[in-house]
Amino acid sequence: MAIINLDRPVNFAQFLLNSMYPGLDEASPSSYRLISNLSIISKLLERSVMRQFVAYLNASRLLTATQSGFRRGHSTESETTIIRVLSDLLDAVDRDDTAILVLLDLSAAFDTMDHGILLERLRVTFGIDNSALAWFRSYLSGRRQHVRCGSKCSDLIDVICGVP
Protein backbone atom coordinates (compact mmCIF):
# COMPACT_ATOMS: atom_id res chain seq x y z
CA MET A 1 0.00 0.00 0.00
CA ALA A 2 1.59 3.27 -1.12
CA ILE A 3 0.46 5.57 1.63
CA ILE A 4 2.06 8.90 2.43
CA ASN A 5 5.32 8.34 4.28
CA LEU A 6 4.87 11.19 6.74
CA ASP A 7 3.88 11.56 10.35
CA ARG A 8 0.64 13.36 11.05
CA PRO A 9 1.35 16.99 11.99
CA VAL A 10 0.73 17.67 15.68
CA ASN A 11 -1.94 20.30 15.07
CA PHE A 12 -4.09 17.61 13.40
CA ALA A 13 -4.17 15.82 16.75
CA GLN A 14 -6.42 18.31 18.53
CA PHE A 15 -10.02 18.77 17.63
CA LEU A 16 -13.18 20.28 18.98
CA LEU A 17 -16.36 18.31 19.46
CA ASN A 18 -19.54 20.36 19.22
CA SER A 19 -22.72 18.97 20.68
CA MET A 20 -25.59 18.92 18.23
CA TYR A 21 -29.23 18.46 19.14
CA PRO A 22 -30.89 16.41 16.36
CA GLY A 23 -34.45 16.97 17.58
CA LEU A 24 -35.09 14.30 20.21
CA ASP A 25 -35.55 14.84 23.96
CA GLU A 26 -33.68 18.09 24.63
CA ALA A 27 -33.30 17.30 28.35
CA SER A 28 -31.60 13.95 27.77
CA PRO A 29 -27.80 13.91 27.21
CA SER A 30 -28.21 10.84 24.98
CA SER A 31 -30.23 13.00 22.56
CA TYR A 32 -27.10 14.91 21.64
CA ARG A 33 -24.40 13.72 19.31
CA LEU A 34 -20.91 15.07 18.97
CA ILE A 35 -19.68 16.57 15.73
CA SER A 36 -15.92 16.64 15.23
CA ASN A 37 -14.53 19.87 13.79
CA LEU A 38 -11.29 19.09 11.99
CA SER A 39 -9.19 21.44 9.88
CA ILE A 40 -9.78 21.39 6.13
CA ILE A 41 -6.24 20.15 5.53
CA SER A 42 -6.84 17.28 7.96
CA LYS A 43 -10.07 16.36 6.16
CA LEU A 44 -8.31 16.43 2.78
CA LEU A 45 -5.52 14.23 4.13
CA GLU A 46 -8.06 11.76 5.56
CA ARG A 47 -9.91 11.63 2.24
CA SER A 48 -6.68 10.99 0.32
CA VAL A 49 -5.64 8.19 2.68
CA MET A 50 -9.12 6.70 2.57
CA ARG A 51 -9.06 6.61 -1.24
CA GLN A 52 -5.66 4.88 -1.23
CA PHE A 53 -6.78 2.41 1.43
CA VAL A 54 -10.05 1.52 -0.32
CA ALA A 55 -8.21 1.13 -3.64
CA TYR A 56 -5.77 -1.23 -1.91
CA LEU A 57 -8.60 -3.24 -0.32
CA ASN A 58 -10.42 -3.53 -3.65
CA ALA A 59 -7.31 -4.37 -5.69
CA SER A 60 -6.29 -7.00 -3.13
CA ARG A 61 -9.85 -8.36 -2.91
CA LEU A 62 -9.79 -8.10 0.88
CA LEU A 63 -13.47 -7.19 1.27
CA THR A 64 -16.25 -9.73 0.96
CA ALA A 65 -18.99 -9.24 -1.60
CA THR A 66 -21.47 -8.70 1.24
CA GLN A 67 -19.44 -5.87 2.83
CA SER A 68 -21.72 -2.89 2.22
CA GLY A 69 -20.86 -0.15 4.71
CA PHE A 70 -18.54 2.64 3.58
CA ARG A 71 -18.29 1.30 0.02
CA ARG A 72 -19.33 3.27 -3.03
CA GLY A 73 -22.15 1.53 -4.86
CA HIS A 74 -22.78 -0.89 -1.97
CA SER A 75 -25.46 0.86 0.06
CA THR A 76 -26.67 -0.87 3.20
CA GLU A 77 -30.09 0.57 2.44
CA SER A 78 -30.34 -0.79 -1.09
CA GLU A 79 -32.99 -3.20 -2.25
CA THR A 80 -30.33 -5.77 -3.13
CA THR A 81 -29.19 -5.98 0.48
CA ILE A 82 -32.75 -6.38 1.72
CA ILE A 83 -33.51 -8.98 -0.96
CA ARG A 84 -30.35 -10.93 -0.08
CA VAL A 85 -31.22 -11.06 3.62
CA LEU A 86 -34.84 -11.97 2.92
CA SER A 87 -33.76 -14.66 0.44
CA ASP A 88 -31.34 -16.21 2.97
CA LEU A 89 -34.08 -16.27 5.62
CA LEU A 90 -36.64 -17.82 3.27
CA ASP A 91 -34.12 -20.42 2.07
CA ALA A 92 -33.46 -21.44 5.68
CA VAL A 93 -37.19 -21.74 6.37
CA ASP A 94 -37.68 -23.80 3.18
CA ARG A 95 -35.01 -26.23 4.43
CA ASP A 96 -36.83 -26.43 7.80
CA ASP A 97 -33.84 -24.76 9.45
CA THR A 98 -34.20 -22.28 12.24
CA ALA A 99 -33.92 -18.73 10.92
CA ILE A 100 -32.95 -15.91 13.22
CA LEU A 101 -32.33 -12.33 12.21
CA VAL A 102 -30.34 -10.21 14.66
CA LEU A 103 -30.15 -6.50 13.93
CA LEU A 104 -27.49 -4.49 15.71
CA ASP A 105 -27.15 -0.74 15.84
CA LEU A 106 -23.43 -0.24 15.38
CA SER A 107 -23.66 3.50 14.75
CA ALA A 108 -21.37 4.24 17.71
CA ALA A 109 -19.06 1.24 17.23
CA PHE A 110 -16.25 3.32 15.80
CA ASP A 111 -16.37 5.61 18.84
CA THR A 112 -15.22 2.75 21.09
CA MET A 113 -12.62 1.11 18.81
CA ASP A 114 -9.40 0.44 20.73
CA HIS A 115 -6.45 1.83 18.76
CA GLY A 116 -4.17 -1.12 19.53
CA ILE A 117 -6.76 -3.63 18.34
CA LEU A 118 -7.42 -1.59 15.20
CA LEU A 119 -3.71 -1.40 14.33
CA GLU A 120 -3.28 -5.13 14.93
CA ARG A 121 -6.31 -5.87 12.74
CA LEU A 122 -4.90 -3.68 9.97
CA ARG A 123 -1.62 -5.60 10.18
CA VAL A 124 -2.94 -9.17 10.48
CA THR A 125 -6.15 -9.11 8.45
CA PHE A 126 -5.33 -6.55 5.78
CA GLY A 127 -1.55 -6.86 5.48
CA ILE A 128 -0.82 -3.23 6.35
CA ASP A 129 2.76 -2.94 7.56
CA ASN A 130 5.93 -0.85 7.50
CA SER A 131 5.42 2.83 6.64
CA ALA A 132 1.65 2.51 6.13
CA LEU A 133 1.14 0.96 9.57
CA ALA A 134 3.49 3.55 11.08
CA TRP A 135 1.39 6.30 9.48
CA PHE A 136 -1.85 4.91 10.93
CA ARG A 137 -0.15 4.56 14.35
CA SER A 138 1.07 8.16 14.16
CA TYR A 139 -2.36 9.36 13.05
CA LEU A 140 -4.13 7.70 15.96
CA SER A 141 -1.60 8.52 18.68
CA GLY A 142 -1.41 11.71 20.69
CA ARG A 143 -4.94 12.83 19.79
CA ARG A 144 -6.71 15.19 22.17
CA GLN A 145 -10.22 16.57 22.18
CA HIS A 146 -12.48 18.89 24.06
CA VAL A 147 -16.22 19.39 23.96
CA ARG A 148 -18.12 22.64 23.56
CA CYS A 149 -21.75 22.85 24.56
CA GLY A 150 -23.15 26.31 24.07
CA SER A 151 -20.58 28.75 25.43
CA LYS A 152 -18.96 26.24 27.80
CA CYS A 153 -15.87 24.26 26.86
CA SER A 154 -14.31 21.26 28.60
CA ASP A 155 -10.62 20.70 29.27
CA LEU A 156 -8.59 18.84 26.66
CA ILE A 157 -8.48 15.07 27.22
CA ASP A 158 -6.47 12.32 25.55
CA VAL A 159 -8.30 10.21 23.00
CA ILE A 160 -7.45 6.55 23.59
CA CYS A 161 -10.14 4.93 21.46
CA GLY A 162 -12.36 5.70 18.54
CA VAL A 163 -11.73 6.30 14.88
CA PRO A 164 -11.43 9.99 13.93
Secondary structure, 3 states (H helix, E strand, C coil): CCCCCCCCCHHHHEEEEEEECCCCCCCCHHHCEEEEECCHHHHHHHHHHHHHHHHHHHHCCCCCCCCCCCCCCCCCCCHHHHHHHHHHHHHHHHCCCCCCCCCCCCCCHHHHCEHHHHHHHHHHCCCCCHHHHHHHHHHHCCCEEEEEECCEECCCEECCECCC
